[in-house]
């Protein structure tokens, strides 16, 4: 609504610099970042029980996702710190593969995770947490001005001014961030039953969707789901495979490196579906909301329901599932890999067909949930909505899935809202700088037709984006914008210096032939001759690790475990890293070529029709971003490059 349309029945409650709508993982990071950067910030939740709620899997991290959490931490976010306080089991995945894809995953005590994050928010200076449902946004319709295709014709642009709640209370702000998760237009499906609801039976947010559409924002329906929760005391653990955590815990937060975080880890369990399970599902598949046609939203391809798994992979005799505790003070167990929208009686039958779950008592049935989200092509790389000034969005509202993806966007949206209010350039992370950069660039440049999930395969420069170097890549950036603390920055600088110094030292050190050959003999490797390699050259061998070198080199410095990992990674993959750096340098030539706003792409001769349409819709900020738009070919980029060079020369001539 327009500011001038606020009537006498409305209650003006206060003024803020930034308002965040929703207090899930995106909203928490957005609110904390804004407040820590000095802005008076209001964080609104429909229910305070939803703060950092884990309605699905009670875990943080995993393949690709662990990288995001490390980056959130390096940038001064809270997710890594919070999971380090509240995890009950930790494991690093993909350790048999290269270091670039090592990813940490931690099982959380979900209620403790929520309470610790809520406590952090309540104690944060400049941050005010309130329970309220936002039903409308307030705009100044004549505040911003955008140039149209004709420079002589200016068209007015909306600018955000605040929010209206269900109780008709008005809160004014200079910037607003939408982080509604799966609450916006939420609808739950269990068999033929369906009803309006947010996740975990929470109240949905219904009215805001209609008002966003009325303001020209394109919404779509996506879908996700969650498995049943069963009572742990009714399970037969002796029939399942025990899954333990790592002996050495890898903390998510850089600030916790070297600390002992937990005395005892909880067990998880592995079991499998079977032919009987699959028969029960297939015999009743028409009762699933997914297959009856009741659900119109698009679901995540990389997290399929058990109906999808059984129907699509009929040759598979079994599918694995993990039984994971939801916390230390509850008997509820999460059945990972078994989301469904089948009726409750069918759920009970197929869960009980699984070894170890024969007597399982379901305490919360599985369900699918549909919700409203934005087409992310309407966003700038800063996560600001294009046609509404100072309105940002993050998380599942942007078409992504997952707590980590949400938190990453929330952090960047919070940072960029503050930078916009300061009159500074936005923080846009490159694809070579962070997985967060890959995530956001994919959303705003390529769009998505399903809930987007980060994966290591999406990052073309993943060897540069290791978990172990997240602080070296990002902490200085966060410190320079006023988010990362000086203590964190200095600690990161010391760590990076330790690693750099050790790599350089290893280049120069050569031990006696006898010491090296003793090491090689223990590994059944061929001895060296007269040409004695440096320790750096030795570590480049696949069979030799930095830990081997420290046993024979008495002058090895005292390094932390993570510093040792990074020293080895930089040496072993140095050749590949150099190749990727060369690729990055080439791409940066395109990234450094800025594209001005309001170019009339229809006037550029040589551009194909599809390219013109895509370029006008997405409005790329750089030539590099334009090159990643689906439907824009290399020949289109060449045409655009020539156009920009001509425009540059013309501008120089005019100035001279």
Phi, psi and omega in degrees: 000156177285149178305321184287348180273355178295124187262180184291342180281348180278151181247121177275115188262337180161172180237140181224165172282314184225137172242132177248125180262109180106136184239035171283203185293324176291313183297321180298313181292321179297313181295316180295317180298314181299313182294318181292338177269011170098006182265138173290116192234135177250126178249115185253130177234141178298331178209132182294346174288349180270357181299119179051035180291147176247082184288342179246233186298127178278063180212160176231137178097200186117183184301123182079315182293325177299324176298318179300317182295319177299321180288321175302316180295315181299330180274001178095015178280181190250341189303314181298317179297318185290320180288329176296332178283333197235005183283154177239351170204142181226140180210138174265125184268160174064028182292342177281349180257185181294158185299335183296333183251008172298128182222132180272142176225133181234132173281131185256152161279101194297323180288321179293323177301313178300313184293320180293320178293319179298318178297317179300317180295316181296332183265356184281126176298146179075358184246128183238118182261126179224151176266117180191145175260123178278129180247345181202160175251153178253134183235152162259105188286344183243022186278312184261156179228126177248141176285136176274191180297324176264118185300339180277349181248120180252137177245139184290149181234144178286150175227135183292145180229346180160196182223157175241134180260173183298335179271012180069020175278140180246130175240127182261148180202159177277336179214148179228141178238123180269120179224062190275353177057227179259013181280332188288112182065027185298138179216125183262144180233127171224105186061230180276349180279140175209145182199154179292128181190151167276184179294152177057030177078007178289160179292139178277170173252111189258313191290331185297325181303310182300319182288328175294317178298320179297336179267010174091010179272127181278121177251158177219168180254123171245168184220146171218182182202172180215149179285176175286157168253135182239158181282119186301327182290350180261007183261155177254091185291335180292345179265358181246165180268127181290137179236110183261161175279177179288147175294320177258115182279129174264108181293152175282323183271132176303329181291343182257005180299133179088354181266150173273114190262337187207140180274320184221132178261146178282155179272147166246172187221148180242133172214184188220151168288173180214183183299323179294318176303312183296322179296317179299317180295311183294323180293339184239014190296334180290346178275350178287136178299332179293325186257350179274348181093001181290328181268128178255342182290152180271132182263170181285123181296328187269006176219066187287156174288167178295329176299315179297316182300312183290320182287322184275334183237065185292342179279347180282127181279339180203157174232138181281151173216150182248137177256116191232134179291143179271351179167174182278338185250026179214154175266000182291134178240136181267131182258086184291135179096008185228040175291149184197160172237023175288159179299161185298321182293325178287323176303313181300320181295311186282330175297319183283354176276355186264139181299127182096342182248018187301330181244021185299130174261118179281123178259337173221119181289155173291155178205161168254151179224130174262151180203163179270141175213166183272154165284113188294350175292351176276002184255148168281163176300342176279355184075018171274136178290133193299317188263007178227109185294135176069016172255117182247166176210158184204158172083211184295339173298335179270004176095011178262173174229153175103144179297319186290318177298321179295311182299321179301312180291321179300317179299313181291323178295319177297315178300312186288331174297317179294314180299323179296317180292332177281348184080023181256165179293146180290158173271109178240109182280135179283164178293340177269355183260328188194150170298329176299322177296320178296312181304307184290319179297319177300316183294310188276343182256318182260336185074182177206142178255009178207163177305121187279133177234136178287145174217152180298330181292343179283342184263110182289341179247038189296337178292337176276343189251059182278154174303321188288347181241017182300317181294323178293328181284326197235337187298320181295328178294313181294322179296320183292335179266358175092022179254302178296139181285163179296324179299314179297316182298313181296321179295320178294320179296319179296316179299314181295322178295319178301318181292312180300316181296321181289321178300316180293322178298318182295334177295331189262337188276131173232123180270175177293148182304320183299316181296319180292316182294327176299318177296315181296323179296320179297335180258010180057042179250156181294138179290158176274160178259225182287332182277102184273120181283158172287164178297328176300314180293325178296316182294335178294341176291137183302328187276346185257134180243161180301325179297331176292320183294320182295339179283335182250351180253103183293343182266009178298133181285163175281109179243154175287166180301316182290327176296319178297317178301317183287325175301312181296318181298315182297326181280309185298324186252020185302318180297315180292323179297318178298320178297317180292325177295324176296318178296319179297318181299320178295315181294325182295337175298324176283321181296330182279350178271101183286148175248122182293159178288157170065030172292137175270092184295337178293339182272354182271111181289139178102342176283135177289157184301315181298319180297317179302314182295316181293319180294322178291323181290315188270332180051064182300148181272335181224165177294328177297315177297319179300324182292341181263001179284128177298127181100354175255115187270165175304325178292326176295321179295320178297318178298316180294322178298315178298317180300314182295323179293319177297317180297320179297316180294320179297318180296322178295319180296320180295318181294323181283000000 
